[in-house]
Amino acid sequence: MYVCICNGITDHQIREAAAAGCSTVAELTMRTGAGANCGSCLDMAMGILQSAQPAARESLFPIIALSHAA
């Protein structure tokens, strides 16, 4: 689904940015351009970014997650 119509940024691209370590909306804007024009997508982009972050952290550090489970 398109989140930022102005720059053609999709929810998939936002999740990819989160998986690559993006953690703030400002950083998301710098990386993807989402919200750089009119800004009407920023609330939705922030929601997607926040929901994708825990999954991104778990997949980046599986050893740490296992150490906390023990």
CHARMM-style PDB file with segment names, atoms N, HN, CA, C and O in Angstrom:
ATOM      1  N   MET     1       0.843  -1.168   0.000  1.00  0.00      PROA
ATOM      2  CA  MET     1       0.000   0.000   0.000  1.00  0.00      PROA
ATOM      3  C   MET     1       0.896   1.241   0.000  1.00  0.00      PROA
ATOM      4  O   MET     1       1.935   1.279   0.658  1.00  0.00      PROA
ATOM      5  N   TYR     2       0.471   2.234  -0.743  1.00  0.00      PROA
ATOM      6  HN  TYR     2      -0.374   2.203  -1.278  1.00  0.00      PROA
ATOM      7  CA  TYR     2       1.220   3.485  -0.760  1.00  0.00      PROA
ATOM      8  C   TYR     2       0.914   4.281   0.505  1.00  0.00      PROA
ATOM      9  O   TYR     2      -0.248   4.497   0.849  1.00  0.00      PROA
ATOM     10  N   VAL     3       1.956   4.709   1.182  1.00  0.00      PROA
ATOM     11  HN  VAL     3       2.900   4.534   0.902  1.00  0.00      PROA
ATOM     12  CA  VAL     3       1.820   5.523   2.389  1.00  0.00      PROA
ATOM     13  C   VAL     3       2.071   6.979   2.035  1.00  0.00      PROA
ATOM     14  O   VAL     3       1.289   7.853   2.413  1.00  0.00      PROA
ATOM     15  N   CYS     4       3.144   7.248   1.320  1.00  0.00      PROA
ATOM     16  HN  CYS     4       3.779   6.538   1.013  1.00  0.00      PROA
ATOM     17  CA  CYS     4       3.482   8.604   0.887  1.00  0.00      PROA
ATOM     18  C   CYS     4       3.240   8.696  -0.614  1.00  0.00      PROA
ATOM     19  O   CYS     4       4.040   8.227  -1.422  1.00  0.00      PROA
ATOM     20  N   ILE     5       2.123   9.309  -0.962  1.00  0.00      PROA
ATOM     21  HN  ILE     5       1.472   9.690  -0.305  1.00  0.00      PROA
ATOM     22  CA  ILE     5       1.754   9.446  -2.371  1.00  0.00      PROA
ATOM     23  C   ILE     5       2.713  10.403  -3.080  1.00  0.00      PROA
ATOM     24  O   ILE     5       3.069  10.185  -4.238  1.00  0.00      PROA
ATOM     25  N   CYS     6       3.125  11.452  -2.389  1.00  0.00      PROA
ATOM     26  HN  CYS     6       2.836  11.629  -1.448  1.00  0.00      PROA
ATOM     27  CA  CYS     6       4.004  12.461  -3.007  1.00  0.00      PROA
ATOM     28  C   CYS     6       5.298  11.849  -3.534  1.00  0.00      PROA
ATOM     29  O   CYS     6       5.781  12.228  -4.601  1.00  0.00      PROA
ATOM     30  N   ASN     7       5.858  10.899  -2.780  1.00  0.00      PROA
ATOM     31  HN  ASN     7       5.465  10.591  -1.913  1.00  0.00      PROA
ATOM     32  CA  ASN     7       7.146  10.315  -3.156  1.00  0.00      PROA
ATOM     33  C   ASN     7       7.060   8.837  -3.525  1.00  0.00      PROA
ATOM     34  O   ASN     7       8.082   8.200  -3.777  1.00  0.00      PROA
ATOM     35  N   GLY     8       5.848   8.291  -3.558  1.00  0.00      PROA
ATOM     36  HN  GLY     8       5.017   8.808  -3.353  1.00  0.00      PROA
ATOM     37  CA  GLY     8       5.668   6.899  -3.974  1.00  0.00      PROA
ATOM     38  C   GLY     8       6.270   5.894  -3.013  1.00  0.00      PROA
ATOM     39  O   GLY     8       6.823   4.885  -3.452  1.00  0.00      PROA
ATOM     40  N   ILE     9       6.181   6.138  -1.713  1.00  0.00      PROA
ATOM     41  HN  ILE     9       5.732   6.958  -1.355  1.00  0.00      PROA
ATOM     42  CA  ILE     9       6.769   5.248  -0.714  1.00  0.00      PROA
ATOM     43  C   ILE     9       5.690   4.305  -0.188  1.00  0.00      PROA
ATOM     44  O   ILE     9       4.599   4.738   0.183  1.00  0.00      PROA
ATOM     45  N   THR    10       6.006   3.021  -0.163  1.00  0.00      PROA
ATOM     46  HN  THR    10       6.892   2.669  -0.465  1.00  0.00      PROA
ATOM     47  CA  THR    10       5.044   2.008   0.274  1.00  0.00      PROA
ATOM     48  C   THR    10       5.312   1.563   1.704  1.00  0.00      PROA
ATOM     49  O   THR    10       6.370   1.838   2.270  1.00  0.00      PROA
ATOM     50  N   ASP    11       4.332   0.868   2.278  1.00  0.00      PROA
ATOM     51  HN  ASP    11       3.473   0.644   1.818  1.00  0.00      PROA
ATOM     52  CA  ASP    11       4.511   0.305   3.613  1.00  0.00      PROA
ATOM     53  C   ASP    11       5.647  -0.713   3.617  1.00  0.00      PROA
ATOM     54  O   ASP    11       6.364  -0.839   4.610  1.00  0.00      PROA
ATOM     55  N   HSD    12       5.813  -1.427   2.531  1.00  0.00      PROA
ATOM     56  HN  HSD    12       5.230  -1.324   1.724  1.00  0.00      PROA
ATOM     57  CA  HSD    12       6.908  -2.398   2.422  1.00  0.00      PROA
ATOM     58  C   HSD    12       8.268  -1.696   2.521  1.00  0.00      PROA
ATOM     59  O   HSD    12       9.171  -2.197   3.190  1.00  0.00      PROA
ATOM     60  N   GLN    13       8.416  -0.565   1.875  1.00  0.00      PROA
ATOM     61  HN  GLN    13       7.682  -0.158   1.331  1.00  0.00      PROA
ATOM     62  CA  GLN    13       9.675   0.180   1.934  1.00  0.00      PROA
ATOM     63  C   GLN    13       9.943   0.700   3.350  1.00  0.00      PROA
ATOM     64  O   GLN    13      11.093   0.753   3.784  1.00  0.00      PROA
ATOM     65  N   ILE    14       8.890   1.080   4.063  1.00  0.00      PROA
ATOM     66  HN  ILE    14       7.955   1.037   3.710  1.00  0.00      PROA
ATOM     67  CA  ILE    14       9.059   1.546   5.438  1.00  0.00      PROA
ATOM     68  C   ILE    14       9.493   0.383   6.329  1.00  0.00      PROA
ATOM     69  O   ILE    14      10.360   0.550   7.187  1.00  0.00      PROA
ATOM     70  N   ARG    15       8.896  -0.791   6.132  1.00  0.00      PROA
ATOM     71  HN  ARG    15       8.192  -0.927   5.435  1.00  0.00      PROA
ATOM     72  CA  ARG    15       9.310  -1.969   6.908  1.00  0.00      PROA
ATOM     73  C   ARG    15      10.757  -2.362   6.590  1.00  0.00      PROA
ATOM     74  O   ARG    15      11.504  -2.773   7.479  1.00  0.00      PROA
ATOM     75  N   GLU    16      11.140  -2.236   5.335  1.00  0.00      PROA
ATOM     76  HN  GLU    16      10.533  -1.902   4.613  1.00  0.00      PROA
ATOM     77  CA  GLU    16      12.533  -2.520   4.960  1.00  0.00      PROA
ATOM     78  C   GLU    16      13.493  -1.548   5.649  1.00  0.00      PROA
ATOM     79  O   GLU    16      14.562  -1.947   6.109  1.00  0.00      PROA
ATOM     80  N   ALA    17      13.108  -0.277   5.718  1.00  0.00      PROA
ATOM     81  HN  ALA    17      12.239   0.048   5.345  1.00  0.00      PROA
ATOM     82  CA  ALA    17      13.941   0.717   6.396  1.00  0.00      PROA
ATOM     83  C   ALA    17      14.058   0.385   7.878  1.00  0.00      PROA
ATOM     84  O   ALA    17      15.135   0.524   8.459  1.00  0.00      PROA
ATOM     85  N   ALA    18      12.964  -0.051   8.497  1.00  0.00      PROA
ATOM     86  HN  ALA    18      12.090  -0.164   8.025  1.00  0.00      PROA
ATOM     87  CA  ALA    18      13.004  -0.446   9.909  1.00  0.00      PROA
ATOM     88  C   ALA    18      13.919  -1.640  10.103  1.00  0.00      PROA
ATOM     89  O   ALA    18      14.686  -1.681  11.064  1.00  0.00      PROA
ATOM     90  N   ALA    19      13.849  -2.607   9.211  1.00  0.00      PROA
ATOM     91  HN  ALA    19      13.225  -2.573   8.430  1.00  0.00      PROA
ATOM     92  CA  ALA    19      14.722  -3.787   9.303  1.00  0.00      PROA
ATOM     93  C   ALA    19      16.185  -3.419   9.126  1.00  0.00      PROA
ATOM     94  O   ALA    19      17.070  -4.105   9.636  1.00  0.00      PROA
ATOM     95  N   ALA    20      16.439  -2.332   8.399  1.00  0.00      PROA
ATOM     96  HN  ALA    20      15.720  -1.775   7.984  1.00  0.00      PROA
ATOM     97  CA  ALA    20      17.812  -1.878   8.174  1.00  0.00      PROA
ATOM     98  C   ALA    20      18.311  -0.978   9.314  1.00  0.00      PROA
ATOM     99  O   ALA    20      19.439  -0.488   9.267  1.00  0.00      PROA
ATOM    100  N   GLY    21      17.471  -0.760  10.336  1.00  0.00      PROA
ATOM    101  HN  GLY    21      16.555  -1.158  10.374  1.00  0.00      PROA
ATOM    102  CA  GLY    21      17.919  -0.002  11.496  1.00  0.00      PROA
ATOM    103  C   GLY    21      17.312   1.369  11.663  1.00  0.00      PROA
ATOM    104  O   GLY    21      17.638   2.068  12.623  1.00  0.00      PROA
ATOM    105  N   CYS    22      16.450   1.773  10.771  1.00  0.00      PROA
ATOM    106  HN  CYS    22      16.186   1.205   9.991  1.00  0.00      PROA
ATOM    107  CA  CYS    22      15.801   3.080  10.872  1.00  0.00      PROA
ATOM    108  C   CYS    22      14.865   3.061  12.080  1.00  0.00      PROA
ATOM    109  O   CYS    22      14.053   2.146  12.221  1.00  0.00      PROA
ATOM    110  N   SER    23      14.975   4.073  12.956  1.00  0.00      PROA
ATOM    111  HN  SER    23      15.635   4.817  12.841  1.00  0.00      PROA
ATOM    112  CA  SER    23      14.180   4.042  14.179  1.00  0.00      PROA
ATOM    113  C   SER    23      13.357   5.294  14.442  1.00  0.00      PROA
ATOM    114  O   SER    23      12.549   5.303  15.370  1.00  0.00      PROA
ATOM    115  N   THR    24      13.534   6.348  13.657  1.00  0.00      PROA
ATOM    116  HN  THR    24      14.190   6.341  12.902  1.00  0.00      PROA
ATOM    117  CA  THR    24      12.765   7.574  13.858  1.00  0.00      PROA
ATOM    118  C   THR    24      12.150   8.020  12.543  1.00  0.00      PROA
ATOM    119  O   THR    24      12.605   7.638  11.465  1.00  0.00      PROA
ATOM    120  N   VAL    25      11.106   8.835  12.649  1.00  0.00      PROA
ATOM    121  HN  VAL    25      10.736   9.146  13.525  1.00  0.00      PROA
ATOM    122  CA  VAL    25      10.454   9.356  11.452  1.00  0.00      PROA
ATOM    123  C   VAL    25      11.398  10.285  10.691  1.00  0.00      PROA
ATOM    124  O   VAL    25      11.392  10.303   9.460  1.00  0.00      PROA
ATOM    125  N   ALA    26      12.204  11.050  11.414  1.00  0.00      PROA
ATOM    126  HN  ALA    26      12.209  11.034  12.414  1.00  0.00      PROA
ATOM    127  CA  ALA    26      13.167  11.936  10.748  1.00  0.00      PROA
ATOM    128  C   ALA    26      14.157  11.123   9.914  1.00  0.00      PROA
ATOM    129  O   ALA    26      14.475  11.490   8.783  1.00  0.00      PROA
ATOM    130  N   GLU    27      14.633  10.030  10.475  1.00  0.00      PROA
ATOM    131  HN  GLU    27      14.375   9.731  11.393  1.00  0.00      PROA
ATOM    132  CA  GLU    27      15.561   9.166   9.743  1.00  0.00      PROA
ATOM    133  C   GLU    27      14.853   8.503   8.562  1.00  0.00      PROA
ATOM    134  O   GLU    27      15.443   8.339   7.494  1.00  0.00      PROA
ATOM    135  N   LEU    28      13.588   8.123   8.757  1.00  0.00      PROA
ATOM    136  HN  LEU    28      13.109   8.256   9.624  1.00  0.00      PROA
ATOM    137  CA  LEU    28      12.814   7.536   7.672  1.00  0.00      PROA
ATOM    138  C   LEU    28      12.670   8.519   6.516  1.00  0.00      PROA
ATOM    139  O   LEU    28      12.786   8.140   5.350  1.00  0.00      PROA
ATOM    140  N   THR    29      12.418   9.772   6.842  1.00  0.00      PROA
ATOM    141  HN  THR    29      12.323  10.080   7.789  1.00  0.00      PROA
ATOM    142  CA  THR    29      12.301  10.806   5.806  1.00  0.00      PROA
ATOM    143  C   THR    29      13.616  10.971   5.060  1.00  0.00      PROA
ATOM    144  O   THR    29      13.626  11.098   3.836  1.00  0.00      PROA
ATOM    145  N   MET    30      14.720  10.968   5.790  1.00  0.00      PROA
ATOM    146  HN  MET    30      14.712  10.865   6.784  1.00  0.00      PROA
ATOM    147  CA  MET    30      16.025  11.100   5.137  1.00  0.00      PROA
ATOM    148  C   MET    30      16.319   9.907   4.242  1.00  0.00      PROA
ATOM    149  O   MET    30      16.851  10.076   3.146  1.00  0.00      PROA
ATOM    150  N   ARG    31      15.981   8.704   4.691  1.00  0.00      PROA
ATOM    151  HN  ARG    31      15.548   8.566   5.582  1.00  0.00      PROA
ATOM    152  CA  ARG    31      16.293   7.492   3.928  1.00  0.00      PROA
ATOM    153  C   ARG    31      15.383   7.292   2.727  1.00  0.00      PROA
ATOM    154  O   ARG    31      15.838   6.885   1.658  1.00  0.00      PROA
ATOM    155  N   THR    32      14.079   7.583   2.905  1.00  0.00      PROA
ATOM    156  HN  THR    32      13.709   7.913   3.773  1.00  0.00      PROA
ATOM    157  CA  THR    32      13.119   7.230   1.859  1.00  0.00      PROA
ATOM    158  C   THR    32      12.468   8.427   1.182  1.00  0.00      PROA
ATOM    159  O   THR    32      12.016   8.323   0.042  1.00  0.00      PROA
ATOM    160  N   GLY    33      12.416   9.549   1.864  1.00  0.00      PROA
ATOM    161  HN  GLY    33      12.783   9.634   2.790  1.00  0.00      PROA
ATOM    162  CA  GLY    33      11.717  10.715   1.344  1.00  0.00      PROA
ATOM    163  C   GLY    33      10.275  10.793   1.811  1.00  0.00      PROA
ATOM    164  O   GLY    33       9.577  11.760   1.504  1.00  0.00      PROA
ATOM    165  N   ALA    34       9.817   9.781   2.554  1.00  0.00      PROA
ATOM    166  HN  ALA    34      10.384   8.996   2.803  1.00  0.00      PROA
ATOM    167  CA  ALA    34       8.435   9.780   3.053  1.00  0.00      PROA
ATOM    168  C   ALA    34       8.209  10.995   3.952  1.00  0.00      PROA
ATOM    169  O   ALA    34       8.971  11.226   4.892  1.00  0.00      PROA
ATOM    170  N   GLY    35       7.180  11.757   3.669  1.00  0.00      PROA
ATOM    171  HN  GLY    35       6.562  11.569   2.906  1.00  0.00      PROA
ATOM    172  CA  GLY    35       6.833  12.915   4.481  1.00  0.00      PROA
ATOM    173  C   GLY    35       7.590  14.179   4.171  1.00  0.00      PROA
ATOM    174  O   GLY    35       7.394  15.195   4.838  1.00  0.00      PROA
ATOM    175  N   ALA    36       8.444  14.143   3.182  1.00  0.00      PROA
ATOM    176  HN  ALA    36       8.603  13.317   2.640  1.00  0.00      PROA
ATOM    177  CA  ALA    36       9.291  15.305   2.885  1.00  0.00      PROA
ATOM    178  C   ALA    36       8.527  16.427   2.183  1.00  0.00      PROA
ATOM    179  O   ALA    36       8.960  17.579   2.223  1.00  0.00      PROA
ATOM    180  N   ASN    37       7.413  16.118   1.549  1.00  0.00      PROA
ATOM    181  HN  ASN    37       7.061  15.183   1.517  1.00  0.00      PROA
ATOM    182  CA  ASN    37       6.677  17.156   0.825  1.00  0.00      PROA
ATOM    183  C   ASN    37       5.551  17.726   1.667  1.00  0.00      PROA
ATOM    184  O   ASN    37       5.736  18.752   2.322  1.00  0.00      PROA
ATOM    185  N   CYS    38       4.404  17.097   1.667  1.00  0.00      PROA
ATOM    186  HN  CYS    38       4.254  16.264   1.135  1.00  0.00      PROA
ATOM    187  CA  CYS    38       3.249  17.688   2.352  1.00  0.00      PROA
ATOM    188  C   CYS    38       3.148  17.254   3.804  1.00  0.00      PROA
ATOM    189  O   CYS    38       2.584  17.981   4.622  1.00  0.00      PROA
ATOM    190  N   GLY    39       3.685  16.075   4.147  1.00  0.00      PROA
ATOM    191  HN  GLY    39       4.143  15.484   3.483  1.00  0.00      PROA
ATOM    192  CA  GLY    39       3.685  15.609   5.533  1.00  0.00      PROA
ATOM    193  C   GLY    39       2.411  14.922   5.983  1.00  0.00      PROA
ATOM    194  O   GLY    39       2.328  14.502   7.137  1.00  0.00      PROA
ATOM    195  N   SER    40       1.414  14.792   5.119  1.00  0.00      PROA
ATOM    196  HN  SER    40       1.481  15.134   4.182  1.00  0.00      PROA
ATOM    197  CA  SER    40       0.157  14.181   5.544  1.00  0.00      PROA
ATOM    198  C   SER    40       0.294  12.687   5.844  1.00  0.00      PROA
ATOM    199  O   SER    40      -0.595  12.111   6.470  1.00  0.00      PROA
ATOM    200  N   CYS    41       1.362  12.059   5.423  1.00  0.00      PROA
ATOM    201  HN  CYS    41       2.084  12.527   4.914  1.00  0.00      PROA
ATOM    202  CA  CYS    41       1.566  10.630   5.638  1.00  0.00      PROA
ATOM    203  C   CYS    41       2.354  10.318   6.912  1.00  0.00      PROA
ATOM    204  O   CYS    41       2.511   9.148   7.262  1.00  0.00      PROA
ATOM    205  N   LEU    42       2.842  11.322   7.596  1.00  0.00      PROA
ATOM    206  HN  LEU    42       2.715  12.273   7.311  1.00  0.00      PROA
ATOM    207  CA  LEU    42       3.764  11.085   8.714  1.00  0.00      PROA
ATOM    208  C   LEU    42       3.161  10.252   9.835  1.00  0.00      PROA
ATOM    209  O   LEU    42       3.858   9.411  10.402  1.00  0.00      PROA
ATOM    210  N   ASP    43       1.900  10.452  10.174  1.00  0.00      PROA
ATOM    211  HN  ASP    43       1.334  11.136   9.713  1.00  0.00      PROA
ATOM    212  CA  ASP    43       1.282   9.653  11.232  1.00  0.00      PROA
ATOM    213  C   ASP    43       1.236   8.176  10.856  1.00  0.00      PROA
ATOM    214  O   ASP    43       1.584   7.314  11.664  1.00  0.00      PROA
ATOM    215  N   MET    44       0.814   7.890   9.649  1.00  0.00      PROA
ATOM    216  HN  MET    44       0.532   8.590   8.993  1.00  0.00      PROA
ATOM    217  CA  MET    44       0.748   6.501   9.202  1.00  0.00      PROA
ATOM    218  C   MET    44       2.148   5.906   9.091  1.00  0.00      PROA
ATOM    219  O   MET    44       2.371   4.762   9.486  1.00  0.00      PROA
ATOM    220  N   ALA    45       3.085   6.673   8.559  1.00  0.00      PROA
ATOM    221  HN  ALA    45       2.904   7.602   8.238  1.00  0.00      PROA
ATOM    222  CA  ALA    45       4.461   6.193   8.426  1.00  0.00      PROA
ATOM    223  C   ALA    45       5.052   5.882   9.798  1.00  0.00      PROA
ATOM    224  O   ALA    45       5.742   4.875   9.959  1.00  0.00      PROA
ATOM    225  N   MET    46       4.792   6.730  10.782  1.00  0.00      PROA
ATOM    226  HN  MET    46       4.231   7.548  10.651  1.00  0.00      PROA
ATOM    227  CA  MET    46       5.299   6.504  12.131  1.00  0.00      PROA
ATOM    228  C   MET    46       4.701   5.235  12.721  1.00  0.00      PROA
ATOM    229  O   MET    46       5.411   4.462  13.365  1.00  0.00      PROA
ATOM    230  N   GLY    47       3.411   5.008  12.513  1.00  0.00      PROA
ATOM    231  HN  GLY    47       2.835   5.636  11.990  1.00  0.00      PROA
ATOM    232  CA  GLY    47       2.766   3.799  13.014  1.00  0.00      PROA
ATOM    233  C   GLY    47       3.362   2.535  12.420  1.00  0.00      PROA
ATOM    234  O   GLY    47       3.605   1.562  13.135  1.00  0.00      PROA
ATOM    235  N   ILE    48       3.598   2.547  11.122  1.00  0.00      PROA
ATOM    236  HN  ILE    48       3.401   3.338  10.542  1.00  0.00      PROA
ATOM    237  CA  ILE    48       4.195   1.392  10.451  1.00  0.00      PROA
ATOM    238  C   ILE    48       5.620   1.185  10.934  1.00  0.00      PROA
ATOM    239  O   ILE    48       6.031   0.054  11.196  1.00  0.00      PROA
ATOM    240  N   LEU    49       6.372   2.261  11.052  1.00  0.00      PROA
ATOM    241  HN  LEU    49       6.039   3.179  10.839  1.00  0.00      PROA
ATOM    242  CA  LEU    49       7.756   2.180  11.514  1.00  0.00      PROA
ATOM    243  C   LEU    49       7.813   1.601  12.924  1.00  0.00      PROA
ATOM    244  O   LEU    49       8.626   0.718  13.196  1.00  0.00      PROA
ATOM    245  N   GLN    50       6.968   2.083  13.813  1.00  0.00      PROA
ATOM    246  HN  GLN    50       6.308   2.801  13.593  1.00  0.00      PROA
ATOM    247  CA  GLN    50       6.962   1.595  15.193  1.00  0.00      PROA
ATOM    248  C   GLN    50       6.535   0.139  15.273  1.00  0.00      PROA
ATOM    249  O   GLN    50       7.102  -0.625  16.054  1.00  0.00      PROA
ATOM    250  N   SER    51       5.555  -0.258  14.488  1.00  0.00      PROA
ATOM    251  HN  SER    51       5.095   0.363  13.854  1.00  0.00      PROA
ATOM    252  CA  SER    51       5.107  -1.648  14.533  1.00  0.00      PROA
ATOM    253  C   SER    51       6.139  -2.596  13.933  1.00  0.00      PROA
ATOM    254  O   SER    51       6.172  -3.774  14.288  1.00  0.00      PROA
ATOM    255  N   ALA    52       6.966  -2.107  13.043  1.00  0.00      PROA
ATOM    256  HN  ALA    52       6.938  -1.150  12.755  1.00  0.00      PROA
ATOM    257  CA  ALA    52       7.978  -2.951  12.398  1.00  0.00      PROA
ATOM    258  C   ALA    52       9.262  -3.042  13.205  1.00  0.00      PROA
ATOM    259  O   ALA    52      10.043  -3.969  12.993  1.00  0.00      PROA
ATOM    260  N   GLN    53       9.504  -2.131  14.108  1.00  0.00      PROA
ATOM    261  HN  GLN    53       8.870  -1.377  14.281  1.00  0.00      PROA
ATOM    262  CA  GLN    53      10.771  -2.112  14.837  1.00  0.00      PROA
ATOM    263  C   GLN    53      11.016  -3.330  15.720  1.00  0.00      PROA
ATOM    264  O   GLN    53      12.114  -3.883  15.652  1.00  0.00      PROA
ATOM    265  N   PRO    54      10.077  -3.788  16.544  1.00  0.00      PROA
ATOM    266  CA  PRO    54      10.387  -4.963  17.364  1.00  0.00      PROA
ATOM    267  C   PRO    54      10.752  -6.176  16.522  1.00  0.00      PROA
ATOM    268  O   PRO    54      11.669  -6.917  16.876  1.00  0.00      PROA
ATOM    269  N   ALA    55      10.053  -6.389  15.419  1.00  0.00      PROA
ATOM    270  HN  ALA    55       9.308  -5.787  15.131  1.00  0.00      PROA
ATOM    271  CA  ALA    55      10.371  -7.515  14.545  1.00  0.00      PROA
ATOM    272  C   ALA    55      11.759  -7.349  13.943  1.00  0.00      PROA
ATOM    273  O   ALA    55      12.497  -8.324  13.805  1.00  0.00      PROA
ATOM    274  N   ALA    56      12.115  -6.129  13.587  1.00  0.00      PROA
ATOM    275  HN  ALA    56      11.515  -5.336  13.699  1.00  0.00      PROA
ATOM    276  CA  ALA    56      13.436  -5.883  13.004  1.00  0.00      PROA
ATOM    277  C   ALA    56      14.525  -6.140  14.025  1.00  0.00      PROA
ATOM    278  O   ALA    56      15.553  -6.726  13.688  1.00  0.00      PROA
ATOM    279  N   ARG    57      14.327  -5.716  15.267  1.00  0.00      PROA
ATOM    280  HN  ARG    57      13.491  -5.240  15.540  1.00  0.00      PROA
ATOM    281  CA  ARG    57      15.344  -5.934  16.301  1.00  0.00      PROA
ATOM    282  C   ARG    57      15.534  -7.408  16.584  1.00  0.00      PROA
ATOM    283  O   ARG    57      16.667  -7.862  16.740  1.00  0.00      PROA
ATOM    284  N   GLU    58      14.442  -8.174  16.656  1.00  0.00      PROA
ATOM    285  HN  GLU    58      13.521  -7.805  16.529  1.00  0.00      PROA
ATOM    286  CA  GLU    58      14.547  -9.599  16.930  1.00  0.00      PROA
ATOM    287  C   GLU    58      15.295 -10.318  15.818  1.00  0.00      PROA
ATOM    288  O   GLU    58      16.099 -11.208  16.092  1.00  0.00      PROA
ATOM    289  N   SER    59      15.044  -9.946  14.575  1.00  0.00      PROA
ATOM    290  HN  SER    59      14.391  -9.223  14.352  1.00  0.00      PROA
ATOM    291  CA  SER    59      15.705 -10.634  13.478  1.00  0.00      PROA
ATOM    292  C   SER    59      17.174 -10.232  13.340  1.00  0.00      PROA
ATOM    293  O   SER    59      17.976 -11.004  12.814  1.00  0.00      PROA
ATOM    294  N   LEU    60      17.537  -9.037  13.805  1.00  0.00      PROA
ATOM    295  HN  LEU    60      16.886  -8.410  14.232  1.00  0.00      PROA
ATOM    296  CA  LEU    60      18.928  -8.612  13.706  1.00  0.00      PROA
ATOM    297  C   LEU    60      19.805  -9.224  14.792  1.00  0.00      PROA
ATOM    298  O   LEU    60      21.002  -9.426  14.584  1.00  0.00      PROA
ATOM    299  N   PHE    61      19.213  -9.519  15.952  1.00  0.00      PROA
ATOM    300  HN  PHE    61      18.241  -9.355  16.121  1.00  0.00      PROA
ATOM    301  CA  PHE    61      20.001  -9.987  17.084  1.00  0.00      PROA
ATOM    302  C   PHE    61      19.412 -11.275  17.680  1.00  0.00      PROA
ATOM    303  O   PHE    61      18.982 -11.260  18.834  1.00  0.00      PROA
ATOM    304  N   PRO    62      19.379 -12.373  16.940  1.00  0.00      PROA
ATOM    305  CA  PRO    62      18.759 -13.586  17.470  1.00  0.00      PROA
ATOM    306  C   PRO    62      19.502 -14.164  18.672  1.00  0.00      PROA
ATOM    307  O   PRO    62      18.880 -14.777  19.539  1.00  0.00      PROA
ATOM    308  N   ILE    63      20.806 -13.983  18.738  1.00  0.00      PROA
ATOM    309  HN  ILE    63      21.312 -13.485  18.034  1.00  0.00      PROA
ATOM    310  CA  ILE    63      21.584 -14.530  19.852  1.00  0.00      PROA
ATOM    311  C   ILE    63      21.230 -13.811  21.153  1.00  0.00      PROA
ATOM    312  O   ILE    63      21.098 -14.443  22.201  1.00  0.00      PROA
ATOM    313  N   ILE    64      21.079 -12.504  21.082  1.00  0.00      PROA
ATOM    314  HN  ILE    64      21.186 -11.990  20.230  1.00  0.00      PROA
ATOM    315  CA  ILE    64      20.712 -11.738  22.273  1.00  0.00      PROA
ATOM    316  C   ILE    64      19.333 -12.144  22.754  1.00  0.00      PROA
ATOM    317  O   ILE    64      19.112 -12.277  23.958  1.00  0.00      PROA
ATOM    318  N   ALA    65      18.403 -12.345  21.832  1.00  0.00      PROA
ATOM    319  HN  ALA    65      18.583 -12.237  20.854  1.00  0.00      PROA
ATOM    320  CA  ALA    65      17.057 -12.754  22.200  1.00  0.00      PROA
ATOM    321  C   ALA    65      17.078 -14.111  22.887  1.00  0.00      PROA
ATOM    322  O   ALA    65      16.336 -14.328  23.844  1.00  0.00      PROA
ATOM    323  N   LEU    66      17.910 -15.020  22.417  1.00  0.00      PROA
ATOM    324  HN  LEU    66      18.513 -14.844  21.639  1.00  0.00      PROA
ATOM    325  CA  LEU    66      18.023 -16.330  23.048  1.00  0.00      PROA
ATOM    326  C   LEU    66      18.649 -16.250  24.436  1.00  0.00      PROA
ATOM    327  O   LEU    66      18.262 -16.993  25.338  1.00  0.00      PROA
ATOM    328  N   SER    67      19.612 -15.352  24.608  1.00  0.00      PROA
ATOM    329  HN  SER    67      19.926 -14.749  23.876  1.00  0.00      PROA
ATOM    330  CA  SER    67      20.263 -15.239  25.912  1.00  0.00      PROA
ATOM    331  C   SER    67      19.315 -14.714  26.974  1.00  0.00      PROA
ATOM    332  O   SER    67      19.450 -15.053  28.150  1.00  0.00      PROA
ATOM    333  N   HSD    68      18.347 -13.880  26.567  1.00  0.00      PROA
ATOM    334  HN  HSD    68      18.237 -13.605  25.612  1.00  0.00      PROA
ATOM    335  CA  HSD    68      17.371 -13.363  27.518  1.00  0.00      PROA
ATOM    336  C   HSD    68      16.312 -14.414  27.857  1.00  0.00      PROA
ATOM    337  O   HSD    68      15.677 -14.344  28.909  1.00  0.00      PROA
ATOM    338  N   ALA    69      16.130 -15.375  26.974  1.00  0.00      PROA
ATOM    339  HN  ALA    69      16.647 -15.432  26.120  1.00  0.00      PROA
ATOM    340  CA  ALA    69      15.130 -16.420  27.205  1.00  0.00      PROA
ATOM    341  C   ALA    69      15.606 -17.437  28.230  1.00  0.00      PROA
ATOM    342  O   ALA    69      14.787 -18.080  28.887  1.00  0.00      PROA
ATOM    343  N   ALA    70      16.892 -17.587  28.374  1.00  0.00      PROA
ATOM    344  HN  ALA    70      17.557 -17.065  27.841  1.00  0.00      PROA
ATOM    345  CA  ALA    70      17.443 -18.615  29.263  1.00  0.00      PROA
ATOM    346  C   ALA    70      17.459 -18.215  30.709  1.00  0.00      PROA
ATOM    347  OT1 ALA    70      17.898 -18.990  31.559  1.00  0.00      PROA
TER     348      ALA     70
END
